[in-house]
Each structure stands twice: as C-alpha cells, then as structure tokens.
C-alpha cells in the first residue's frame, strides 16, 4: 500500500502538464505551477525516519536483503548431515592416501 502511494501521488503530473494553461487566471496558474513543482520534486509518500521514501524499489530491496540474510543464516547453522558428510569425505581421503 505505501509503495503505491508514491507512484499514485506523482502519477497525475503528466495529466497536469497536458492541461491548456492559457485559459487560467494568473492566480490559478501560480497555484498549478507550485503544485506541479511539488510533484516533480522529491518523492511523496511514507518515509522511514526521514531517511528514504517507501516505494516499490525500497520494498524489493528490503525483501531481498531479508532473504539473503535468511539464506546465510541457514548455511551457517550446524546441521546433522553436514558433519557426517565432512567426516566421510575426510576418512575416504585419508584411506586413499595410505595405499
């Protein structure tokens, strides 16, 4: 939801720029210009402690980081199969080298 907020907030800029502004009063033209500058400026949406705005790319980055962390943790946790395979390989190598 918050990822779509930024996209939808900036989405009306194209429509706004296609308006015929020759028919607008100077005051309305000034308001439209200020609004267009705000839309063209920094991203609009929810921020995380003011560091970055939550959008689609930041959500994908966070998910990718968490998945990478989970894979690394799973690889580093001791399991039942890994030591048995390592001992078998080492024993086989030692037996082969003694002949």
Buried (B, 14 or more C-beta within 10 A) or exposed (E): EBBEBBEEBBEEBEEBEEEEEEEBEEEEEEEBEEEBEEBEEEBBBBEEEEEBBBBEEBEEEEEEEEEEEEEEEEEEEEEEEEEEEEEEEEEEEEEEEEE
